[in-house]
Amino acid sequence: MDYDVIIVGSGSAGLPAWMYASRYKLRNVVIGKEPGGALATSHKVENWPGVLSASGKEIMDSFAEHAVNSGSEILQDTVSAIEKTDDGFKVITTNKEITSRFVVLASGNTYRKLWVPGEAEFLGKWVSYCATCDGNFFKNRDIVLVGGWNTALTEALYLSELCSKVYLVHRKDTFRAEDIWVDQAKKKDNIEFVLSEEVDHIQGWFYLEEVVLKSGKVLKADWFFVAIGSDPSIDLVKDMDPQTDDENCLVVDKRQETSVKWLYAAGDVTTNSNKFKQTIMSAAEGCLAADSIHEDMLRG
Ligand SMILES: Cc1cc2nc3c(=O)[nH]c(=O)nc-3n(C[C@H](O)[C@H](O)[C@H](O)COP(=O)(O)OP(=O)(O)OC[C@H]3O[C@@H](n4cnc5c(N)ncnc54)[C@H](O)[C@@H]3O)c2cc1C
């Protein structure tokens, strides 16, 4: 066996799991294709305790530095497969095959995109997939939010408390969100429903200027939120048939263990974070996974 534990993903959950695994002197390695994960793509973060304001990359660089100082290895590589063996796992990357008794899956999730011109180009500047993360930067401004499920409606309500105006764009004339959220949104003077409309493109120069709809209608706004859901990155373990919830997140117990023996998971890929996808949650779950594995190792 090459390692006690292999951590897949070098983001908000993977790096703290790595730090704790090293402190517990578990033989471990973290494998990640994009150092820093999702937070590293954010231009400004103001809700990481102890740091009033910094870029996501600065925060994630400090996570990595802390983990490296605790010892152990980081491998910048892509995991192409994880196979269950009798005594643990075989992890196959683009460059090598390694084995371990435990795996922590911390592979994050992928926000669903609209794939409209301007969206990818201005991500992190004036395009966002997370109102909790970025809403505060847009106090007293006008914003456009796209979506029709619970997330979109609850984010519209949250943003309506901060922003001057919320345009809620939805491609149908009815919502799939629960009625309670729709009713509350309808009572807000500053939420304008833009129904049976789809976004064609967004444009601006230093700042967002216009959201252009397929009908030709133009919405003037300062920020663009996409709230059409996300997909947890669980393909690597699908063949093990782990228990998942109705949003395809891995179900974990209080110790972060999945329904597959010795397979742990942490961060946005799990049910726990699903309700509140934030770095603070992911970091805590990563630490807890490493702590639980240490406990398992002590038990023998
Ligand atoms: C633009 C943006 C802004 C945000 N702002 C905030 C904020 O202000 N505050 C806040 O608390 N949260 C914020 N979030 C949310 C926060 O970033 C996430 O909740 C958090 O990063 C989730 O951590 P994670 O470790 O589960 O996933 P991630 O951080 O996404 O890490 C997943 C890692 O797994 C790697 N990976 C996936 N598949 C493989 C594979 N096959 N092989 C190797 N590696 C793989 C990825 O490359 C990545 O490094 C923001 C998110 C975004 C997108």
The ligand as an ORCA input file, in Angstrom:
! r2SCAN-3c Opt
* xyz 0 1
  C     -16.632     32.534     -8.248
  C     -16.837     31.922     -6.873
  C     -16.777     32.744     -5.756
  C     -16.954     32.191     -4.502
  N     -16.855     33.025     -3.412
  C     -16.929     32.516     -2.174
  C     -16.768     33.356     -1.032
  O     -16.606     34.576     -1.148
  N     -16.796     32.764      0.195
  C     -17.002     31.421      0.359
  O     -16.980     30.962      1.502
  N     -17.196     30.609     -0.698
  C     -17.168     31.117     -1.954
  N     -17.360     30.303     -3.038
  C     -17.708     28.897     -2.792
  C     -16.440     28.091     -2.456
  O     -15.434     28.399     -3.372
  C     -16.772     26.597     -2.496
  O     -17.811     26.319     -1.586
  C     -15.556     25.759     -2.116
  O     -14.450     26.068     -2.953
  C     -15.840     24.277     -2.217
  O     -14.672     23.592     -1.863
  P     -14.386     22.127     -2.415
  O     -13.018     21.768     -1.925
  O     -15.513     21.244     -2.139
  O     -14.331     22.279     -4.008
  P     -13.298     23.125     -4.866
  O     -12.731     24.248     -4.105
  O     -13.966     23.413     -6.151
  O     -12.111     22.107     -5.124
  C     -12.276     20.971     -5.918
  C     -10.897     20.565     -6.417
  O     -10.987     19.246     -6.973
  C     -10.220     19.228     -8.156
  N     -10.662     18.119     -8.980
  C     -11.924     17.840     -9.424
  N     -11.906     16.710    -10.164
  C     -10.621     16.279    -10.172
  C      -9.945     15.171    -10.788
  N     -10.585     14.287    -11.533
  N      -8.607     15.062    -10.612
  C      -7.926     15.955     -9.859
  N      -8.510     17.017     -9.246
  C      -9.818     17.168     -9.420
  C     -10.465     20.613     -8.768
  O      -9.480     20.930     -9.704
  C     -10.372     21.472     -7.513
  O      -9.029     21.800     -7.220
  C     -17.200     30.805     -4.328
  C     -17.276     29.981     -5.455
  C     -17.100     30.525     -6.720
  C     -17.153     29.630     -7.935
*
